[in-house]
Structures are given as C-alpha cells and as structure tokens.
Amino acid sequence: EQENSTTTVKNFFLVGFTESAMLQYILFITFLIIYSMTWLGNVTIITTVITDQQLHKLMYFLLGNLAFIDLSESPVTLPKMLWDLLSEVKTITFGGCITQMSFFHFTGDAVAILLIVMALDRYVALHKPFQYLNVMNHNVLLRLVAGAWVEGFVHSIVQVALVIRLPFCGPNFLDNFYCDVPQVIKLACRDIYVVELLMVSNSGLLTTLIFIALIVSYAVILVKIRTRITEGKHKAFSTCGAQTFSTCASHLSVVTIYFGTLIFMYVWPAVKYESDTNKVVAGFYSVITPLLNPVTYTLRNKVVKLAIIKTFLRNKGHV
C-alpha cells in the first residue's frame, strides 16, 4: 500500500534481489548456509576462547570480542531477509526500520573500531615486544573494547537522528532488502541534500579515515616483517615471520573488502549506481563479512584451531 501525500508512511515495502521464485529459493538456501556457518564459526570461537586456558591472553580476548560482535551483527538483517525471500509481500514497519538501522550501524561501527584496536595490538606486539604487556595490558584493552561499543552506540544514534525527523508521506517502496540510511532518506518528502552531507560526514568520512589508518598500520607492519625476513638474522623468526606476513596480508585483504563496500555505500550517496549493484554490495557487506572475519582473523590461527580441536575432542569424550 502506498499512502497519499497527506498521511504518514507506516510501512515500507522492501524490493528484494529478484522476483524470480526459483532464484529466491536458491538465494534462501545460500544465505541460510552462510548464516548457519557464521553462527557456528563465531559461537565456536567464543566458546573456545572462554573455556581454553591457553587462549586467556590479550590477543585472543580481542578475537573473542570480534566474534561476539559478528555474532550480534548477522541477525540484524539476515533473519528478516530469509523470511522475505519466502514471502510474497515484503514489508517492514517504520519502527522496525528504525530499529534495524540503529542496530546495523551500532554493530557495524563497533566492528570497524575493533579492527583498529586489533591492528594497534599487532603493531605494538611487533614494534615494542618487550613493552607490549605494559602498553597493551588488560585494563587498556578493556577500555579500548568498551570504547568500540560506545562509539558504535553514539554513531547509531546520530544515524537514526538523521532519519527519524524526516517526513515520509509516500512513496514507500524501499529499493533494498533491509533498511539503511541512503535508501530510506531518498523516500523523504523534502530535500535531502543537507541530510546526505551529514550522512557522508558521519559515516563516509569516519569510514574513510578508519580505512586509511588501517591501511597505513598494516603497511608498516608488513614492511617491518618483510625487512626482518629479508635480513634473516634469526631462522626461527624467518619461519614465524613468513607466517605472520601471510596472516597480516589476509587481514589487509578483509579490511579492504569490508571498508571498500562501506565507502561505496556511504561516501558517494548521491551517485546513481545501478540498483542491482547497490544490492550486491550491501549483501556482501551484511552477509559475507561477518563470515570472513572469523575465518580470516581466527580460524587461520594455528593456536586457535588446535584449541578448537581439543575442545571438540574433550566434549566428545563426555558424550
């Protein structure tokens, strides 16, 4: 239903990926598998970090927090999207839309800040190994992680504030599979130029600055590792350093994908991209990255993998 110009929009109709029933079933199965893998991976990581004494260290504390945020992020959009793929009418209430946006930006920004904290942790560990426990002690990391959550909350409040006071009188067809600021503000019954500028300042500029900081951090780390490997002063470090270099390179690739999609969505909101392109990018960000994080940051870690196997075998022995 589309309300007339004198009434307030109570619901939004979500325009999904496709109208083809066959493609919707294929997407449903695909996204359900990804959602299940995301939950299984992150729950396994959290459980292992909590129960395995060997993982009660600062680095794994950060990895556990990343898994928890990813676990909190995926339910924001995926369950509703899965439901809509099997529904003929895809709607969301205005209140539900605002709630989804707030949690989407809350968890998304918390992940972004936590990725900075993790890069900082690796930087200090590599450049100041003897001062590491003094610089990045438990209290410092607790404050940094708490700061990530607080920043996520503040960011979500600002994003919602951009939308909630706008008048919506129709049309109410939202060209996406979930609610987000760029698509929702386009349905407002007034000029949104200033709102778009504020959105770019809050989301786009923040995302770009974080991305640049992470790229510089990882570039410095990679150069440092490569230099030590090339010097070859210690054979043990050469072997370990090569593994660390590969791990950091993987982290950098995930960071590039994660922030590349964010910049696409928020830095140039006024650019008229194809609708399908926007949906693919939004889907990659909201569906794929919560799965990439545990795989790249944690499950490729040999210590974590060994701890997961030990936990599994221990639990199997109690069955």
Beta strands, then each sheet from edge to edge (+ up, - down):
strand 1: 11-14
strand 2: 91-93
strand 3: 173-174
sheet 1: 2+ 1- 3-
end
